[in-house]
Amino acid sequence: MSAGPLERTAPAPASTARLVRRELHSSRAVPSVVVAVLLIAGCLLLLFEAVLKAVGDEPFLLDVEAAAVWLGTLPSGVPASLLGAASSLLLVVGGLLLLLAVLPGRRARYTIPNGRTAVVVDAEVVASSLARRARVAAGVAPEQVLVTVGRSTVMVQVRPTSGVPVDAEAVRAAVADDLRRSSVEPGPRIAVVIAESGVIGQ
């Protein structure tokens, strides 16, 4: 989604805020569904095995009673390397699930204030506009400027033409002016890096 101006009648402010938040933050639906399906499948398996045990049939996949006894004897009988690997795996999975739960999941998108509509732009669109301003301020060719827009930082990398110095402050001021004119939110921090080696023949 490069730009998201809504073409219908402007929604109420609360509705607009919800729409903008949904566009700026990634959904947790997929990991939530995956975890829920795995938990449901595990519970159904345990229930099925318990029913088989109750009616006197052989286990389908897992002997619940034997598994409970084995868990009760841990960590004896299991190599330390295997226990360490399993513990590390559980720690990583648990950490990832925790991060998914608590982090905001911010996408590389920005909002532009508008009185009538909700406007959302991708970071690539912002980077393209900033690269043009940085190129003009630096007096270099388009391929000599690389702009990377992150969640809170704009990184401008300039490779000057050999023998022609580039004013980093002028580039930073031009990029800041472009950001100020577009009023993107949240306002990112600007970092300008001038390469030590120049480009010949540009």
N, C-alpha and C positions, 0 to 999 in steps of 0.2 A: 504494500500500500504506500505509494509515493506521496499522495496527498489526499486528505480525507474530508474535504468540505462537503457537508450534507446538503443535498439539493432540495429536501423537503422543508416544510415550515419549521422554524427554529424551535427545538424542544425547550421545555422548562429548564432552568439552571440546574436543578438536581439531576434531571435526565441527561443533560449535557455532560455533567461531571462524571456520571456513571459510564457514559459512552467513551469519554476520553480516557478514563481509568482502564477500561477494558482494552482499548487500543494500545495503551502504554505498557501494560503488564501482561505477561504471558499467562495462559490458563494453566491451572493445576489439575485439570480434568483428567488428562491422560495418565499421569502417574498415580492419581487417586484411584482411577478405575483399575489400573494394573494391580495395585496393592490390594484393593478390595476383592478382585477376582481370585488372586492367589490365596487370600485368607479364606474366602468362601470355599474354594476348592479343597484347601487343607481341612477345614471343618467338616465338609461333606465326606472326605475320605475317612476321617476319624470316626464319623458317625456310621458310615457303611461298615468299617472294620469292626466297630463295636456291635453292630447288629449281627454280623457273621459270627462273632465270638459268642454272642448270646444264644444263637440257635445251634451252636456246635459245629459250624462249617469251618473249613480251612481259610486262613487269611487270604485276602485278594492281593494286596501289595505289601502290607505291613502288619506284623503281629504287635498289636498295641501293648499287650501285657509284657512281651519281651522287650519292646522298645522302652517302656517305662522302667523296667529293671535295669536296662543298660544305661539309661540316663542317670539312674540313682547311683551307679557305680563309678561314674566319671569323677576324676580324670584317670582313674586306674585302668590299665589295660589298653590305653590309647597312646601312641607315640607323641612325645612332646611337640615334635615338628608339625604333626597333623593338627593337634590342638591349637598351636600357634597360628597356623594358616587359617583354620576355621574361625578363630577368634578375630583375626585381622579382617577377614572377609565380612563377618557380621558387623564389625566396627565401621567399616567403610560403607556398607549398605545402610546402616543406621544413621551414620553421619550425613549421607546423601539425602535420606528421607527427612532428616531434621532440617537440613538446609532448604529443601523444597518447601517445607512447612513454614519456616520463619522468614526466609528472604522474600523481598517484594517481587522478584522476577521481572525486573525492569527491562523492557525492550529498547533497542537502539532507535527510539523515536522521540520526537519533540512536538510540543504544542505551540501554536501561534495564536495569541489572543485575538478573538473576533467577537464583535458584539452580537452577531446574528447566527453564526454557525460554529461548529466545532471543527478546527483545522488541525490535522495531525500529519507530520511529514517524517519520512525516513531519514536516518542519519546520513545516508548516501546523498540525498538531495541537499541537505545542509552542507555536506562536505564539498559538493560540486560548486555551490555558490561561493563558499569561502575560498576555494582554490582559485576561482577567477579573480577575486579581489586580491588575494595574496600574490598571484602572478603579476597583476598590474602594478602593485606596490613594489614588488621586487624587480620588475623590469626583465623578467625571464620568460622562456618559452613554457607552454603548458606542461610538457613532460618533465620540467625541472622542479615542479611543485607537487608534493604529495600531502594531502590533508586527510587525517584520520579523526573521525568524530566518535568519541566514546560516550559513556553514560554521563560523565562529569568533566571530561577534558577534551579539548581540541588540540591535536598535535599537528603543527605545520612544519614540514621538512622542505627546505629549499636548497637546491644545488645551484650555486651562482655560476655565471659565465666567467671563465678565467680572465682575471685582470679587472673585473667589474665588481666592486664590493656591493654587498646587500645590507641595507639598514634593517636589522631585526626589529627594532622598535617601530619603524614605519609599517612593516608587515603586520606586527601585532596590532597596531592601531587600526589598520585597514580591516583586519579580521574582526576586531572588537566592534568597529562601526557597522559592519555587515550584520553581526549578531544583534546589535542594538536596534538596527532598522527593522530586522525581521521579528524581533521580540520573542525569540524562541525561549521556551521554558522547559526545564530549569536552565538557567544560564550557565554554560560550561566554562571551565578555566582554560585559558589559552597558553599554549607553550609553543615557542618558535625555535627551531633548530636549523642553523645554517651549516651546511656541510663544509668541511675543510678543503676538500678537493673540488675544483671547478670543472665546468663542462666547456670543451673547446669547440669553437665554430658555431655557437648558438647566437 
